[in-house]
Amino acid sequence: MLPTSINKTVLRLAVIFMFVVCASCRAETPYYVKNYLNDLSTLSGIGNAEDLMGNLQSLREWEIIDEEDINHLDDKLDYLFLTSTISRFTGLDNSMSALVREGWISSKALPREKVSYETGLKVIQSAIEYRNNPVTDFTYETAYTDNVVSEDEASNVGDVYFSNEKGTYQKITQTDDGNIGTEDASFSDVFDNYDYSDTYEVDFSLAEVIPYEPDPEADIYVNHKYQLMAAKSQSFRKNGFSISYSLSSSGISFHISKNVNGINFFSDIDIYSVKPTIKWKYREGDIKNCFFDVKFNSTQKLGMSIGKYGNYYLQFKDLDSSSFMSLLKTMVQPHNDYVEASFPLAQVKTPIPNVPTAFLNLDLLVNLYVSGKVEVVLYNAHEMGFETSNGSLRTISSHSNKMDGDIGGSTKAALGVNFALEAVNTRLADIEVDGGLRTKLKSTLHLYNEDGKKTGEETSDIDYSILQEITKENNNVKVCGDISLSWLFDIRLNTPKTKLYSLGLGRTLNILDESDQIFGNLSHIENGMFVKKCTRSDKPSLSSQAIPVASNKIVLNSYAEVLNVNETFVIEVESLPEGYTIDDLRYSSSDNTIASVSGKTIKALKPGSCQIHVSSSDDKYTSYINILVSTG
């Protein structure tokens, strides 16, 4: 028998161990079956109903759960239930060892052990990633209808043959007046069975680009029939825009530009690294199931020059604030210069490798509104798609957005892309996205008297970038702005043009809208840079001084400058603290790649913003100039 002291020690350790274990248990959130199933349905794209019962019905349609499972909604999730549902969703073996093999659960897990919320959610996410990225080997098998004959044998009404001249399947028809003719055969005219699966990267060097033009007979857009173009770069005009494009094996680039009253607008669109995954099973008029997913990258560069306002500041330079406002309202009109465009641009037709008469088509839509000077680049990485099973559809959607550049005006830029799977002149399925950026910028003018006292402020409909340009030399007026900037993103799966839409397998998703603010509700801009709040208040008089005089701080002649690349600006000091001279000052840049400083001379190097610090040699006093470098 152990001594009493040892017994007490063992008991104490056991109690501590149990406390730690129980504390760990309490740290994990229980996962109830109803919450687990609701998350599995919505996160996987199987269900999009707002209520639990709607999502459960979707899971039943996908045969992931059955009627018996509904009786356990209020139970805590265990590994046995988790395994059975995840195996049905992924197609893995219905065993815990399959999930262990994938690394989704621990090998020590027991069937009736409860699953925490954290673990269950990780398993769902891993299973979705697994299902959304299937291993797809190339297969292509077809069975033709009895009506398909060789071109030489085609003679009877209803015969279908492949026309070598037209490169499409044709069907012999008879009109009401008895005349014999031909028309493009439909998909069901040609095939009884059509099985195709593959994952590949689109080779755009094989693409045909077909510009869109309006059909005067209908309120829709149709395309002309062009032969495959030998040259891989072309140009054309559309709605007053000059459009050019170039093709490479990895992608396609469009340049769109228009000059409006001396204002140059342009947009560059790049779509590249397009990788579709396609599974299509068609049996005697019935689509058994399909999987259509497209991963791609896009870049959209948007710019608008307001160069014609470049010399306005000379007329506004020395005016008092009242005279400035009077002249401003006379000379500059609000919203005077903008470009607005929304039109189908072109169809890019790319053949699917090793599959006759099958294509992956890209339809491009331009949707732009720009007012004021804008220099923006949008970088996007997308995955969009869907899967059907038992007459139900689940969605696949993943997006990464990044913005770079300077915004000086109001902007809406949405790149519309439709990826369509086409075979035998029939659009089987498609995925359409409108994604981009919307900005709204409100300008405010702060007015000062000659003593530097703020006398008032006025909001203006004139674009911020224009006001920034013409006030840059006038110390009696300072401009700032409040910007609302949001992502836009809408997806349509199987538009009315597709075969799947006719079977009720279409869906529209609103992923992002104006509520998805990039910088929160409003961001404040001064001197072309974002600041937390408005700093426009009374300021020291900047009346000219012949030599620096005693002061309790370093006073400069300017605290904000807008420079073009390679332009220089010389810092002038108005006054200094007592006991200091010009020789005691040191100059440095917060970003030497944007603007450098040598002595008192600032040089703009590349677009961006930074601060030039002017400090005393003992670092007791510091002032700075905000620098915005523009492309001009």
C-alpha positions as CSV (number, residue, x, y, z in Angstrom):
1,M,0.0,0.0,0.0
2,L,1.4,3.4,-1.0
3,P,2.1,6.0,1.7
4,T,-0.6,8.5,2.4
5,S,1.5,11.4,1.1
6,I,2.0,9.6,-2.3
7,N,-1.8,8.8,-2.5
8,K,-2.6,12.5,-2.0
9,T,-0.1,13.5,-4.6
10,V,-1.5,11.0,-7.2
11,L,-5.1,12.1,-6.3
12,R,-4.1,15.8,-6.8
13,L,-2.5,15.0,-10.1
14,A,-5.6,13.1,-11.3
15,V,-7.8,16.0,-10.3
16,I,-5.6,18.4,-12.1
17,F,-5.6,16.2,-15.2
18,M,-9.4,15.9,-15.2
19,F,-9.7,19.6,-14.8
20,V,-7.4,20.2,-17.8
21,V,-9.3,17.7,-19.9
22,C,-12.7,19.1,-18.9
23,A,-11.4,22.7,-19.5
24,S,-10.3,21.5,-23.0
25,C,-13.8,20.0,-23.5
26,R,-15.5,23.2,-22.5
27,A,-13.2,25.2,-25.0
28,E,-14.7,23.2,-27.9
29,T,-18.1,24.3,-29.3
30,P,-20.6,21.5,-29.7
31,Y,-21.9,21.0,-33.3
32,Y,-25.5,20.0,-33.6
33,V,-26.6,17.9,-36.6
34,K,-29.0,20.6,-37.8
35,N,-26.3,23.2,-37.8
36,Y,-23.8,20.9,-39.5
37,L,-26.3,20.0,-42.2
38,N,-27.2,23.6,-42.8
39,D,-23.5,24.6,-43.1
40,L,-22.8,21.6,-45.4
41,S,-25.6,22.6,-47.7
42,T,-24.9,26.3,-47.9
43,L,-21.1,26.2,-48.0
44,S,-21.0,23.5,-50.7
45,G,-23.5,25.4,-52.9
46,I,-26.0,22.6,-52.7
47,G,-28.7,24.8,-51.0
48,N,-29.3,28.5,-51.0
49,A,-32.6,28.6,-49.2
50,E,-32.8,30.9,-46.2
51,D,-34.5,28.3,-44.0
52,L,-33.1,25.0,-42.7
53,M,-35.9,22.9,-44.2
54,G,-35.1,24.2,-47.7
55,N,-31.5,23.3,-47.3
56,L,-32.4,19.8,-46.0
57,Q,-34.6,19.2,-49.0
58,S,-31.6,20.1,-51.2
59,L,-29.4,17.6,-49.4
60,R,-32.1,14.9,-49.9
61,E,-32.2,15.6,-53.6
62,W,-28.4,15.1,-53.7
63,E,-28.9,11.8,-51.7
64,I,-26.6,13.0,-49.0
65,I,-29.2,12.5,-46.3
66,D,-32.4,10.4,-46.1
67,E,-35.7,10.8,-44.2
68,E,-34.3,8.9,-41.2
69,D,-31.6,11.5,-40.7
70,I,-34.2,14.3,-40.1
71,N,-35.0,12.6,-36.8
72,H,-31.6,13.4,-35.4
73,L,-31.5,17.2,-36.0
74,D,-31.2,18.1,-32.4
75,D,-28.5,15.5,-31.6
76,K,-24.9,16.5,-31.3
77,L,-22.9,15.5,-34.3
78,D,-20.7,12.4,-34.0
79,Y,-18.1,10.9,-36.3
80,L,-20.4,8.1,-37.5
81,F,-22.9,10.6,-38.9
82,L,-20.1,12.9,-40.2
83,T,-18.5,10.0,-42.0
84,S,-21.7,8.8,-43.7
85,T,-22.7,12.2,-45.0
86,I,-19.2,13.3,-46.1
87,S,-18.7,10.0,-47.9
88,R,-22.0,10.5,-49.9
89,F,-20.9,14.1,-50.7
90,T,-17.4,13.3,-51.9
91,G,-17.8,9.7,-53.2
92,L,-15.2,8.4,-50.8
93,D,-15.6,5.1,-49.0
94,N,-18.1,5.1,-46.2
95,S,-15.6,4.6,-43.5
96,M,-13.8,6.7,-41.0
97,S,-10.5,5.4,-42.3
98,A,-11.2,7.2,-45.7
99,L,-11.4,10.5,-43.8
100,V,-8.3,9.6,-41.8
101,R,-6.5,8.8,-45.0
102,E,-7.3,12.2,-46.4
103,G,-6.1,13.8,-43.2
104,W,-9.5,15.3,-42.3
105,I,-9.9,13.6,-38.9
106,S,-7.7,12.1,-36.3
107,S,-6.9,8.4,-36.4
108,K,-7.9,8.3,-32.7
109,A,-11.5,9.4,-33.3
110,L,-14.2,7.0,-32.3
111,P,-17.5,6.5,-34.2
112,R,-19.8,7.7,-31.4
113,E,-17.4,10.4,-30.2
114,K,-18.9,13.9,-30.5
115,V,-17.4,16.2,-33.2
116,S,-16.7,19.8,-32.2
117,Y,-17.8,22.7,-34.3
118,E,-14.2,23.6,-35.2
119,T,-13.4,20.1,-36.4
120,G,-16.7,19.6,-38.3
121,L,-16.3,22.9,-40.1
122,K,-12.7,22.0,-41.2
123,V,-14.0,18.6,-42.5
124,I,-16.7,20.4,-44.5
125,Q,-14.2,22.8,-46.0
126,S,-11.8,20.0,-46.9
127,A,-14.6,18.0,-48.5
128,I,-15.7,20.9,-50.6
129,E,-12.2,21.5,-51.8
130,Y,-12.0,17.8,-52.7
131,R,-15.3,17.8,-54.6
132,N,-14.6,21.1,-56.4
133,N,-11.3,19.8,-57.8
134,P,-12.0,16.4,-59.2
135,V,-9.3,14.3,-60.9
136,T,-10.6,14.4,-64.5
137,D,-9.0,12.1,-67.1
138,F,-9.8,12.8,-70.7
139,T,-12.7,10.7,-72.1
140,Y,-14.8,11.2,-75.2
141,E,-17.5,8.7,-76.3
142,T,-20.5,9.3,-78.5
143,A,-23.3,7.4,-80.1
144,Y,-25.0,9.0,-83.1
145,T,-28.8,9.0,-83.8
146,D,-30.1,6.8,-86.5
147,N,-30.6,9.9,-88.7
148,V,-26.8,10.6,-89.0
149,V,-25.4,9.5,-92.3
150,S,-22.4,10.4,-94.4
151,E,-22.5,13.5,-96.6
152,D,-22.7,11.4,-99.7
153,E,-25.7,9.4,-98.5
154,A,-27.7,12.4,-97.2
155,S,-30.8,12.7,-99.5
156,N,-33.9,12.3,-97.4
157,V,-35.7,14.9,-95.2
158,G,-34.5,14.4,-91.7
159,D,-31.1,13.1,-92.6
160,V,-28.2,14.6,-90.6
161,Y,-24.7,14.8,-92.0
162,F,-21.4,16.6,-91.4
163,S,-20.8,19.3,-94.0
164,N,-17.1,19.6,-94.8
165,E,-17.7,22.9,-96.5
166,K,-19.4,24.5,-93.6
167,G,-17.6,22.6,-90.8
168,T,-20.9,21.9,-89.0
169,Y,-23.6,19.2,-88.9
170,Q,-26.5,19.9,-91.3
171,K,-30.1,18.6,-91.3
172,I,-32.2,18.2,-94.5
173,T,-35.5,20.0,-94.1
174,Q,-38.6,20.6,-96.2
175,T,-40.5,23.9,-96.1
176,D,-44.3,24.3,-96.2
177,D,-44.2,24.9,-99.9
178,G,-42.4,21.7,-100.5
179,N,-38.9,23.1,-101.1
180,I,-35.9,21.1,-99.8
181,G,-33.2,22.9,-97.8
182,T,-30.8,22.5,-95.0
183,E,-30.3,24.0,-91.5
184,D,-27.9,23.7,-88.7
185,A,-28.6,20.4,-86.8
186,S,-29.2,20.6,-83.1
187,F,-27.4,18.6,-80.5
188,S,-30.2,16.1,-80.0
189,D,-30.4,15.7,-83.8
190,V,-26.8,14.4,-83.8
191,F,-26.2,12.5,-80.6
192,D,-28.0,9.8,-78.6
193,N,-25.1,9.5,-76.2
194,Y,-22.4,12.1,-75.5
195,D,-19.9,11.6,-72.7
196,Y,-17.0,14.0,-72.3
197,S,-14.7,14.8,-69.4
198,D,-11.4,16.7,-69.2
199,T,-9.4,19.4,-67.4
200,Y,-7.1,21.5,-69.6
201,E,-5.7,25.0,-70.0
202,V,-7.1,27.0,-72.9
203,D,-4.7,27.7,-75.7
204,F,-5.8,31.2,-76.9
205,S,-3.4,31.0,-79.9
206,L,-6.0,28.8,-81.5
207,A,-8.9,31.2,-80.8
208,E,-11.2,32.9,-83.2
209,V,-12.3,36.4,-82.2
210,I,-15.7,37.5,-83.5
211,P,-16.6,41.2,-82.8
212,Y,-20.3,41.7,-82.0
213,E,-22.5,44.1,-83.9
214,P,-26.2,45.0,-83.3
215,D,-28.9,43.2,-85.1
216,P,-31.3,45.9,-86.5
217,E,-34.1,43.4,-86.6
218,A,-34.1,42.5,-82.9
219,D,-33.2,43.9,-79.5
220,I,-30.4,41.5,-79.1
221,Y,-26.8,41.2,-80.3
222,V,-25.6,38.6,-82.8
223,N,-22.3,37.8,-84.3
224,H,-21.0,37.8,-87.9
225,K,-19.5,34.6,-89.2
226,Y,-15.8,35.0,-89.8
227,Q,-13.2,32.6,-91.0
228,L,-10.5,31.8,-88.5
229,M,-8.1,34.7,-88.5
230,A,-4.5,34.0,-89.4
231,A,-3.2,37.1,-87.6
232,K,-3.3,37.0,-83.9
233,S,-3.9,40.7,-83.4
234,Q,-6.6,42.8,-84.9
235,S,-8.4,46.1,-84.4
236,F,-11.9,47.4,-85.0
237,R,-14.3,50.1,-83.8
238,K,-17.4,49.8,-81.7
239,N,-19.7,52.5,-80.3
240,G,-17.1,55.2,-81.0
241,F,-14.4,53.2,-79.2
242,S,-11.1,52.1,-80.8
243,I,-10.6,48.5,-79.9
244,S,-7.6,46.3,-80.5
245,Y,-6.7,42.8,-79.2
246,S,-3.8,40.4,-79.2
247,L,-3.7,36.6,-78.6
248,S,-1.1,34.5,-76.9
249,S,-1.2,30.9,-75.9
250,S,-2.0,31.8,-72.3
251,G,-4.6,34.6,-72.8
252,I,-6.1,37.4,-74.6
253,S,-5.6,41.2,-74.2
254,F,-8.0,44.0,-75.2
255,H,-7.2,47.7,-75.4
256,I,-10.2,50.0,-75.5
257,S,-9.9,53.8,-75.9
258,K,-12.0,56.8,-76.7
259,N,-11.4,60.6,-76.9
260,V,-14.2,62.8,-75.7
261,N,-13.6,66.6,-76.1
262,G,-9.9,66.2,-75.6
263,I,-10.3,63.8,-72.7
264,N,-8.7,60.4,-73.3
265,F,-10.3,57.4,-71.8
266,F,-8.8,53.9,-71.9
267,S,-9.3,50.4,-70.5
268,D,-7.0,47.4,-70.8
269,I,-8.6,44.0,-70.2
270,D,-6.5,40.8,-69.8
271,I,-8.0,37.3,-69.4
272,Y,-5.5,34.6,-68.9
273,S,-4.7,31.2,-67.3
274,V,-8.2,29.9,-68.1
275,K,-8.6,26.3,-66.9
276,P,-12.0,24.6,-67.4
277,T,-13.0,21.3,-65.9
278,I,-15.9,19.6,-67.8
279,K,-17.9,16.5,-67.2
280,W,-20.9,16.0,-69.4
281,K,-23.1,12.8,-69.6
282,Y,-26.0,12.8,-72.1
283,R,-28.1,9.7,-72.6
284,E,-30.9,9.5,-75.2
285,G,-32.2,13.0,-74.7
286,D,-31.6,13.1,-70.9
287,I,-28.7,14.8,-69.2
288,K,-27.7,12.5,-66.4
289,N,-25.3,14.8,-64.7
290,C,-22.6,17.4,-65.5
291,F,-19.8,19.4,-63.9
292,F,-18.6,22.7,-65.4
293,D,-16.1,24.7,-63.6
294,V,-13.7,27.5,-64.8
295,K,-10.7,28.9,-63.1
296,F,-9.2,32.1,-64.6
297,N,-7.4,35.3,-63.8
298,S,-8.2,38.8,-65.1
299,T,-6.7,42.2,-64.9
300,Q,-8.5,45.4,-65.8
301,K,-6.7,48.7,-66.0
302,L,-8.8,51.8,-66.2
303,G,-7.6,55.4,-66.9
304,M,-8.9,58.8,-67.8
305,S,-6.8,61.9,-68.4
306,I,-8.1,65.4,-67.5
307,G,-5.0,67.1,-68.9
308,K,-7.0,70.1,-70.3
309,Y,-7.3,71.4,-66.7
310,G,-3.6,71.5,-66.3
311,N,-3.2,75.3,-66.8
312,Y,-6.4,76.3,-65.0
313,Y,-4.5,76.8,-61.7
314,L,-2.7,79.9,-63.2
315,Q,-6.0,81.7,-63.4
316,F,-7.1,80.5,-59.9
317,K,-3.6,80.8,-58.2
318,D,-3.8,84.1,-56.3
319,L,-7.6,84.6,-55.9
320,D,-9.1,85.1,-52.5
321,S,-11.6,82.3,-51.6
322,S,-14.7,84.3,-52.6
323,S,-13.3,85.2,-56.0
324,F,-12.1,81.7,-56.5
325,M,-15.6,80.2,-56.0
326,S,-17.2,82.8,-58.3
327,L,-14.7,82.0,-61.1
328,L,-14.9,78.3,-60.5
329,K,-18.7,78.2,-61.0
330,T,-18.3,80.2,-64.2
331,M,-15.4,78.3,-65.8
332,V,-15.8,74.7,-64.7
333,Q,-19.0,72.7,-65.1
334,P,-19.8,69.7,-62.9
335,H,-19.7,66.3,-64.4
336,N,-18.7,67.8,-67.7
337,D,-16.3,65.1,-68.8
338,Y,-17.1,61.4,-68.4
339,V,-17.3,58.3,-70.5
340,E,-20.1,55.8,-70.2
341,A,-20.3,52.5,-72.1
342,S,-22.1,49.2,-71.9
343,F,-22.0,46.9,-74.9
344,P,-21.0,43.4,-76.0
345,L,-17.5,43.5,-77.2
346,A,-16.6,40.2,-78.8
347,Q,-16.8,36.4,-78.7
348,V,-13.6,34.5,-78.3
349,K,-14.1,30.9,-79.7
350,T,-11.6,28.3,-78.6
351,P,-11.8,24.7,-79.7
352,I,-11.9,22.0,-77.1
353,P,-8.9,19.7,-77.6
354,N,-9.6,16.4,-79.4
355,V,-13.4,16.9,-79.5
356,P,-14.8,17.6,-82.9
357,T,-17.3,20.5,-83.2
358,A,-17.0,21.4,-79.5
359,F,-15.9,24.8,-78.2
360,L,-15.3,26.8,-75.1
361,N,-16.6,30.3,-75.9
362,L,-15.9,33.5,-74.1
363,D,-18.4,36.4,-74.5
364,L,-17.0,39.7,-73.3
365,L,-19.2,42.6,-72.1
366,V,-17.8,46.1,-71.4
367,N,-19.6,48.1,-68.7
368,L,-17.9,51.3,-67.7
369,Y,-18.6,54.7,-66.3
370,V,-15.8,57.2,-65.5
371,S,-15.9,60.8,-64.3
372,G,-12.7,62.5,-63.3
373,K,-9.1,61.4,-63.4
374,V,-8.8,57.7,-62.6
375,E,-5.8,55.4,-62.7
376,V,-6.9,52.0,-61.3
377,V,-5.8,48.4,-61.8
378,L,-8.0,45.5,-60.7
379,Y,-6.5,42.1,-60.2
380,N,-8.9,39.2,-59.9
381,A,-8.5,35.4,-59.5
382,H,-11.8,33.5,-60.0
383,E,-13.3,30.1,-59.8
384,M,-16.9,29.7,-60.9
385,G,-18.9,26.7,-61.8
386,F,-21.7,24.3,-60.9
387,E,-22.5,20.6,-60.7
388,T,-25.8,18.9,-61.3
389,S,-27.2,15.6,-59.9
390,N,-30.7,14.2,-60.0
391,G,-32.1,17.3,-61.5
392,S,-30.6,19.6,-58.9
393,L,-27.8,22.1,-59.1
394,R,-25.0,23.2,-56.7
395,T,-22.8,26.2,-57.2
396,I,-19.0,26.7,-57.0
397,S,-17.7,30.1,-56.4
398,S,-14.4,31.5,-55.2
399,H,-12.9,35.0,-55.8
400,S,-9.9,37.0,-54.9
401,N,-9.9,40.8,-55.6
402,K,-7.1,43.3,-55.4
403,M,-7.0,47.0,-56.4
404,D,-4.1,49.2,-57.0
405,G,-3.8,52.8,-58.2
406,D,-5.1,56.3,-57.7
407,I,-8.8,57.3,-57.7
408,G,-9.7,60.9,-58.4
409,G,-13.2,60.6,-59.7
410,S,-16.4,58.5,-59.7
411,T,-16.0,55.1,-61.4
412,K,-17.9,52.0,-62.3
413,A,-15.9,49.3,-64.0
414,A,-17.5,45.9,-64.5
415,L,-16.0,43.2,-66.7
416,G,-18.6,40.9,-68.0
417,V,-17.5,37.4,-69.1
418,N,-19.6,34.5,-70.2
419,F,-17.9,31.1,-70.5
420,A,-20.1,28.8,-72.7
421,L,-19.7,25.1,-73.4
422,E,-20.8,24.6,-77.0
423,A,-21.2,21.4,-79.1
424,V,-22.9,21.0,-82.5
425,N,-24.2,24.6,-82.6
426,T,-25.8,24.2,-79.2
427,R,-24.9,26.1,-76.1
428,L,-25.1,23.3,-73.5
429,A,-24.2,25.3,-70.4
430,D,-22.6,28.6,-69.5
431,I,-21.3,30.7,-66.6
432,E,-21.5,34.4,-66.6
433,V,-20.0,37.0,-64.3
434,D,-20.1,40.7,-63.9
435,G,-17.4,41.8,-61.6
436,G,-15.6,45.1,-60.9
437,L,-15.5,48.2,-58.9
438,R,-17.8,51.1,-58.0
439,T,-16.6,54.4,-56.5
440,K,-18.5,57.5,-55.4
441,L,-16.4,60.6,-54.5
442,K,-17.9,63.7,-52.9
443,S,-15.7,66.8,-53.1
444,T,-15.5,69.6,-50.4
445,L,-13.8,72.9,-50.7
446,H,-12.4,74.5,-47.5
447,L,-12.2,78.3,-47.7
448,Y,-9.6,80.5,-45.8
449,N,-9.0,84.2,-45.5
450,E,-5.6,85.8,-45.9
451,D,-4.8,85.3,-42.2
452,G,-5.2,81.5,-42.6
453,K,-8.5,81.4,-40.7
454,K,-11.1,79.0,-42.1
455,T,-14.2,81.0,-43.2
456,G,-16.4,78.1,-44.4
457,E,-16.7,75.2,-46.8
458,E,-18.7,74.2,-49.9
459,T,-19.5,70.8,-51.3
460,S,-19.1,70.6,-55.1
461,D,-20.3,68.3,-57.9
462,I,-17.0,69.1,-59.8
463,D,-14.7,66.1,-59.8
464,Y,-12.2,65.9,-57.0
465,S,-9.3,65.4,-59.3
466,I,-10.2,68.7,-61.2
467,L,-10.5,70.6,-58.0
468,Q,-7.2,69.2,-56.7
469,E,-5.5,70.3,-59.9
470,I,-6.7,73.9,-60.0
471,T,-6.4,74.6,-56.2
472,K,-2.8,73.3,-55.9
473,E,-1.3,76.8,-56.0
474,N,-4.0,78.6,-54.0
475,N,-3.5,78.6,-50.2
476,N,-6.9,80.2,-49.7
477,V,-8.8,77.1,-50.9
478,K,-8.1,73.5,-50.0
479,V,-9.9,70.5,-51.4
480,C,-10.7,67.1,-49.7
481,G,-13.0,64.2,-50.6
482,D,-15.0,61.4,-49.1
483,I,-15.0,58.2,-51.1
484,S,-17.3,55.2,-51.0
485,L,-15.6,52.3,-52.8
486,S,-17.1,48.8,-53.2
487,W,-16.7,45.6,-55.1
488,L,-19.4,44.4,-57.5
489,F,-20.0,40.8,-58.3
490,D,-22.9,38.9,-59.9
491,I,-22.9,35.4,-61.3
492,R,-25.4,33.7,-63.5
493,L,-25.3,29.9,-64.0
494,N,-26.9,28.7,-67.2
495,T,-28.5,31.7,-68.9
496,P,-31.7,31.3,-71.0
497,K,-29.5,30.6,-74.1
498,T,-28.5,27.1,-72.7
499,K,-29.9,23.6,-72.8
500,L,-29.6,23.3,-69.0
501,Y,-31.7,26.4,-68.5
502,S,-34.6,24.8,-70.3
503,L,-34.4,21.9,-67.8
504,G,-34.7,24.4,-64.9
505,L,-31.1,24.4,-64.0
506,G,-30.4,28.1,-63.9
507,R,-29.4,30.3,-61.0
508,T,-28.3,33.8,-60.3
509,L,-26.0,34.7,-57.4
510,N,-25.2,38.1,-56.0
511,I,-21.8,37.7,-54.4
512,L,-20.8,41.3,-53.7
513,D,-22.6,44.6,-53.9
514,E,-22.4,48.2,-52.7
515,S,-22.6,47.0,-49.1
516,D,-19.2,45.4,-49.5
517,Q,-17.1,48.5,-48.9
518,I,-13.4,48.2,-49.5
519,F,-12.4,50.9,-47.0
520,G,-15.5,50.8,-44.7
521,N,-18.3,53.3,-45.3
522,L,-16.4,56.5,-46.2
523,S,-12.7,57.2,-46.5
524,H,-11.4,60.7,-46.4
525,I,-8.9,62.0,-49.0
526,E,-6.6,65.0,-48.6
527,N,-3.7,65.9,-50.9
528,G,-4.5,62.8,-52.9
529,M,-3.9,60.5,-49.8
530,F,-6.3,58.7,-47.4
531,V,-6.4,60.1,-43.9
532,K,-8.6,59.0,-40.9
533,K,-10.5,62.3,-40.6
534,C,-10.7,65.8,-42.0
535,T,-7.7,68.0,-40.9
536,R,-8.9,71.2,-42.6
537,S,-8.8,73.8,-39.8
538,D,-7.2,77.2,-39.1
539,K,-3.6,77.2,-40.4
540,P,-0.7,79.5,-39.9
541,S,-0.5,82.4,-42.3
542,L,1.9,81.6,-45.1
543,S,2.7,85.2,-46.1
544,S,6.1,85.5,-47.7
545,Q,9.1,86.1,-45.4
546,A,12.4,87.2,-46.7
547,I,14.4,85.1,-44.2
548,P,13.3,82.5,-41.6
549,V,12.3,84.1,-38.2
550,A,11.9,82.7,-34.7
551,S,9.0,80.3,-34.3
552,N,8.0,77.3,-32.1
553,K,7.9,75.0,-35.1
554,I,9.2,74.5,-38.7
555,V,6.8,76.4,-41.1
556,L,7.0,75.5,-44.8
557,N,5.6,77.3,-47.8
558,S,3.6,74.2,-48.9
559,Y,2.4,71.1,-47.1
560,A,1.1,69.2,-50.2
561,E,2.3,68.9,-53.8
562,V,1.1,67.0,-56.8
563,L,4.0,66.2,-59.1
564,N,4.3,64.4,-62.4
565,V,7.0,61.7,-62.9
566,N,10.5,63.4,-63.2
567,E,9.1,66.8,-62.0
568,T,11.0,68.5,-59.2
569,F,9.9,70.9,-56.4
570,V,12.1,73.0,-54.1
571,I,11.1,73.2,-50.5
572,E,10.9,76.7,-49.0
573,V,11.1,77.3,-45.3
574,E,9.0,80.2,-43.9
575,S,10.2,80.2,-40.3
576,L,12.2,78.2,-37.8
577,P,12.3,77.7,-34.0
578,E,14.5,80.1,-32.1
579,G,18.2,79.1,-32.1
580,Y,18.0,77.1,-35.4
581,T,19.2,77.9,-38.9
582,I,18.6,76.5,-42.3
583,D,21.8,74.5,-42.0
584,D,20.3,72.7,-39.0
585,L,17.6,71.0,-41.1
586,R,17.7,67.5,-42.5
587,Y,15.4,66.2,-45.3
588,S,14.2,62.6,-45.9
589,S,11.6,60.7,-47.9
590,S,9.2,58.1,-46.4
591,D,9.6,56.2,-49.8
592,N,12.6,56.9,-51.9
593,T,11.2,54.8,-54.8
594,I,8.3,57.3,-55.2
595,A,10.0,60.6,-54.5
596,S,13.6,61.3,-53.5
597,V,15.0,64.4,-51.8
598,S,18.4,65.9,-52.2
599,G,19.0,69.0,-50.1
600,K,15.8,71.0,-50.5
601,T,14.9,69.5,-53.9
602,I,12.2,66.8,-54.3
603,K,12.2,64.7,-57.4
604,A,9.2,62.6,-58.4
605,L,10.2,59.1,-59.5
606,K,7.0,56.9,-60.0
607,P,3.2,57.2,-59.3
608,G,2.3,56.9,-55.7
609,S,2.2,58.9,-52.5
610,C,4.8,59.6,-49.7
611,Q,5.9,62.2,-47.2
612,I,9.0,64.4,-47.3
613,H,10.1,65.0,-43.7
614,V,11.9,68.2,-42.7
615,S,13.5,67.8,-39.3
616,S,15.9,69.7,-37.1
617,S,19.3,68.0,-36.6
618,D,18.4,67.1,-33.0
619,D,15.0,65.7,-34.0
620,K,13.1,68.0,-31.6
621,Y,11.1,69.6,-34.5
622,T,9.6,68.0,-37.6
623,S,7.4,69.1,-40.4
624,Y,6.4,67.3,-43.6
625,I,5.1,67.7,-47.1
626,N,2.5,65.3,-48.6
627,I,3.7,64.3,-52.1
628,L,1.4,62.7,-54.7
629,V,3.2,61.6,-57.9
630,S,0.8,61.2,-60.8
631,T,1.4,59.9,-64.3
632,G,0.2,63.3,-65.7
